[in-house]
Amino acid sequence: KTGFNEVAGITKIDGVGGNFVWVTAERVAKEAIQGMDCNRRIVIPGFIAQAQTFGGRYTPRIILLPILKQVFSRLKS
């Protein structure tokens, strides 16, 4: 746990989804170093983060932004 969600004011999301959703800071660092060793410019650790990145990249903004606004407005502490 890094404290990011607390600083961002979205503590309601802490722990939601368990280990399936959350990736440890240690795993992120390990995968980043492995990616760097393989000359990868982008490293996205974890299946959920990869799916979110893919969805965010290919979903039209006119659809994506209202969804994100609603989700994040519910997460604010």
KOLNU-412314 format. One record per residue: x, y, z negated of N, C-alpha, C, O in turn; residue number from 1. Coordinates in Angstrom, 2 decimals. Atoms other than C-alpha are relative to their C-alpha. Layout:
N
> n.east|n.north|n.up|ca.east|ca.north|ca.up|c.east|c.north|c.up|o.east|o.north|o.up|zapa
> X|Y|Z|X|Y|Z|X|Y|Z|X|Y|Z|NUM
...
// end
This chain:
77
> n.east|n.north|n.up|ca.east|ca.north|ca.up|c.east|c.north|c.up|o.east|o.north|o.up|zapa
> 0.85|-1.18|0.00|0.00|0.00|0.00|0.89|1.24|0.00|1.82|1.35|-0.80|1
> -0.87|-1.17|-0.17|1.47|3.32|1.07|-0.56|1.28|-0.59|0.19|2.24|-0.79|2
> 0.61|-1.23|0.48|-0.99|5.89|-0.27|-0.50|0.89|1.12|-1.01|1.98|0.85|3
> 0.43|-0.81|-1.14|-1.77|7.17|3.23|-1.48|0.34|-0.08|-1.87|1.50|0.10|4
> 1.44|-0.23|0.03|-5.53|6.74|2.84|-0.39|1.01|-1.07|-1.32|1.80|-0.88|5
> 0.29|-0.96|1.07|-5.52|8.68|-0.42|0.32|1.42|0.46|-0.47|2.34|0.24|6
> -0.39|-1.32|-0.50|-3.66|11.60|1.16|-0.96|0.46|1.09|-1.29|1.65|1.17|7
> 0.91|-0.33|-1.09|-5.97|11.45|4.19|-1.44|0.19|-0.47|-2.29|0.66|0.28|8
> 1.35|-0.17|0.54|-9.03|11.45|1.92|-0.99|-1.04|0.49|-2.19|-0.78|0.57|9
> 0.90|1.07|-0.49|-10.42|8.15|3.23|0.19|-1.27|-0.84|0.38|-2.35|-0.29|10
> -0.23|1.15|0.88|-10.05|5.88|0.20|-1.11|-1.03|0.05|-0.91|-2.15|-0.41|11
> 1.09|0.97|-0.09|-13.42|4.23|0.87|0.37|-1.18|0.90|-0.23|-2.24|0.80|12
> -0.38|1.05|-0.94|-11.70|2.18|3.56|1.00|-0.98|-0.61|1.22|-2.06|-0.06|13
> -1.02|0.85|0.62|-9.06|0.69|1.21|-0.53|-1.41|-0.24|-1.56|-1.59|-0.89|14
> 0.33|1.40|0.23|-9.21|-3.09|1.25|-1.12|-0.57|0.86|-1.34|-1.78|0.83|15
> 1.10|0.49|-0.83|-12.13|-3.33|3.69|0.57|-0.94|1.06|1.47|-0.55|1.81|16
> -0.46|0.97|-0.98|-11.61|-6.44|5.80|1.13|-0.89|-0.46|1.49|-1.85|0.22|17
> -1.05|0.85|0.56|-8.86|-7.88|3.62|1.25|-0.07|0.86|1.56|0.85|1.62|18
> -1.27|0.17|-0.71|-5.63|-9.24|5.05|-0.17|-0.12|1.51|0.80|0.03|2.26|19
> 0.24|0.10|-1.43|-7.25|-9.74|8.45|0.17|1.37|0.67|0.63|1.47|1.81|20
> -0.04|-1.36|-0.55|-7.42|-5.96|8.94|1.30|0.71|-0.35|1.89|1.39|0.49|21
> -1.13|-0.79|0.49|-4.55|-4.60|6.86|1.32|-0.70|0.24|1.43|-1.92|0.11|22
> -1.35|0.49|-0.23|-0.87|-5.02|7.69|0.90|0.68|-1.01|0.81|1.89|-1.21|23
> -0.89|-0.58|1.00|1.80|-4.54|5.04|1.04|0.91|0.65|1.37|0.77|1.83|24
> -1.05|-0.90|-0.49|4.38|-1.79|5.39|1.24|-0.80|0.38|1.94|-0.45|1.34|25
> -1.16|0.84|-0.30|7.05|-4.49|5.32|-0.14|-0.66|1.38|0.82|-0.71|2.15|26
> 0.22|0.62|-1.31|5.48|-6.26|8.32|0.13|1.02|1.12|0.71|0.73|2.17|27
> -0.11|-1.06|-1.01|5.19|-2.98|10.22|1.47|0.31|0.27|1.89|0.42|1.42|28
> -1.42|-0.31|-0.16|8.86|-2.23|9.57|0.73|-1.13|0.74|1.54|-0.87|1.63|29
> -0.65|1.15|-0.64|9.94|-5.76|10.57|-0.32|-0.05|1.49|0.57|-0.25|2.32|30
> 0.39|0.04|-1.41|7.95|-5.68|13.82|0.57|1.18|0.77|0.91|1.05|1.95|31
> -0.58|-1.17|-0.66|9.21|-2.17|14.60|1.47|-0.23|0.33|1.94|0.11|1.41|32
> -1.42|0.29|-0.24|12.83|-3.28|14.22|0.16|-1.04|1.09|1.04|-0.92|1.95|33
> -0.05|1.01|-1.06|12.19|-6.37|16.35|-0.30|0.63|1.36|0.35|0.31|2.36|34
> 0.34|-0.68|-1.24|10.57|-4.18|18.98|1.14|0.86|0.50|1.42|0.90|1.70|35
> -1.14|-0.83|-0.36|13.50|-1.80|18.92|1.13|-0.86|0.58|1.76|-0.49|1.57|36
> -1.04|0.91|-0.49|15.91|-4.72|19.36|-0.31|-0.51|1.41|0.60|-0.84|2.16|37
> 0.42|0.47|-1.34|13.90|-5.76|22.45|-0.26|1.16|0.95|-0.81|0.97|2.04|38
> 0.17|-1.21|-0.81|13.88|-2.18|23.81|-1.46|0.32|0.31|-1.76|0.87|1.37|39
> 1.41|-0.34|-0.18|10.11|-1.87|23.40|-0.23|1.40|-0.55|0.16|1.71|-1.67|40
> 0.27|-1.38|0.42|8.96|1.74|23.22|-1.22|0.09|-0.89|-1.33|1.01|-1.70|41
> 1.23|-0.01|0.79|5.59|0.90|21.68|-0.15|-1.34|-0.69|-0.04|-2.39|-0.06|42
> 0.24|1.20|0.79|4.96|-1.61|18.89|-1.28|0.23|-0.79|-1.38|1.19|-1.54|43
> 1.27|-0.11|0.72|1.44|-2.15|17.55|-0.17|-1.27|-0.82|-0.56|-2.31|-0.27|44
> 0.08|1.21|0.82|1.47|-4.58|14.61|-1.43|-0.33|-0.40|-2.20|0.54|-0.81|45
> 1.31|0.46|0.44|-1.63|-6.64|13.89|-1.03|-0.02|1.11|-1.08|0.87|1.96|46
> 1.01|0.18|-1.04|-4.50|-7.89|16.02|-1.02|1.13|0.01|-1.38|1.63|1.07|47
> 1.03|-1.04|0.07|-7.03|-5.32|14.78|0.53|1.31|0.57|-0.16|1.98|1.33|48
> -0.58|-1.23|-0.52|-4.69|-2.41|15.51|0.18|-0.08|1.52|-0.02|0.91|2.22|49
> -0.14|0.17|-1.45|-4.01|-3.83|18.97|-1.34|0.15|0.69|-1.44|0.79|1.74|50
> 1.35|-0.11|-0.58|-7.75|-4.15|19.65|-0.48|1.44|-0.03|-1.09|1.91|0.94|51
> 0.41|-1.40|0.10|-8.37|-0.59|18.42|0.73|0.84|1.05|0.14|1.72|1.67|52
> -0.78|-0.75|-0.99|-5.59|0.73|20.63|-0.52|-0.26|1.40|-0.68|0.68|2.19|53
> 0.53|0.36|-1.31|-6.90|-1.14|23.66|-1.35|0.67|0.22|-1.60|1.26|1.27|54
> 1.33|-0.61|-0.11|-10.47|0.03|22.99|0.06|1.51|0.15|-0.66|2.09|0.96|55
> -0.14|-1.44|-0.08|-9.40|3.61|22.44|0.57|0.47|1.32|0.27|1.57|1.78|56
> -0.63|-0.37|-1.26|-7.38|3.62|25.61|-0.98|-0.11|1.17|-0.91|0.69|2.11|57
> 0.85|0.28|-1.16|-10.10|2.26|27.90|-1.47|0.38|-0.16|-2.24|0.27|0.79|58
> 1.38|-0.44|0.20|-13.34|3.52|26.35|-0.11|1.47|0.41|0.71|2.28|-0.02|59
> 0.16|-1.41|-0.38|-14.60|6.76|27.94|-0.17|0.90|-1.24|-0.89|0.53|-2.17|60
> 0.03|-0.91|1.15|-14.16|9.71|25.55|-1.42|0.42|-0.38|-1.71|0.63|-1.55|61
> 1.38|-0.42|0.28|-17.83|10.67|25.88|-0.72|-1.03|-0.87|-1.68|-0.70|-1.56|62
> 0.56|1.06|0.84|-18.65|7.34|24.21|0.80|-0.12|-1.30|0.22|-0.25|-2.38|63
> -0.88|0.25|1.13|-15.66|7.00|21.89|-0.07|1.08|-1.09|-0.17|0.74|-2.27|64
> -0.08|-1.07|1.00|-15.61|10.41|20.18|-1.21|0.07|-0.93|-1.01|0.24|-2.13|65
> 1.12|0.01|0.94|-19.18|10.35|18.79|0.04|-1.18|-0.97|-0.36|-1.05|-2.13|66
> -0.11|1.16|0.88|-18.55|6.86|17.41|1.04|0.26|-1.08|0.78|0.02|-2.26|67
> -1.05|-0.30|0.98|-15.30|7.92|15.74|-0.44|1.07|-0.99|-0.13|0.97|-2.18|68
> 0.49|-1.05|0.89|-16.94|11.05|14.33|-0.92|-0.58|-1.06|-0.82|-0.23|-2.24|69
> 0.93|0.61|0.95|-19.68|8.97|12.72|0.74|-0.90|-0.99|0.48|-0.84|-2.19|70
> -0.73|0.91|0.87|-17.30|6.34|11.35|0.82|0.78|-1.02|0.76|0.48|-2.21|71
> -0.88|-0.72|0.92|-14.83|8.81|9.86|-0.76|0.94|-0.93|-0.28|1.22|-2.02|72
> 0.79|-0.83|0.93|-17.54|11.07|8.41|-0.51|-0.84|-1.16|-0.69|-0.32|-2.26|73
> 0.43|0.89|1.08|-18.71|8.05|6.38|1.15|-0.40|-0.91|0.92|-0.78|-2.06|74
> -1.16|0.42|0.77|-15.18|7.32|5.19|0.54|1.08|-0.91|1.25|0.78|-1.87|75
> -0.52|-1.09|0.83|-14.43|10.73|3.72|-0.42|-0.17|-1.44|-1.58|-0.47|-1.73|76
> 0.27|0.18|1.44|-14.16|10.57|-0.06|-0.84|1.13|-0.55|-1.15|1.14|-1.74|77
// end
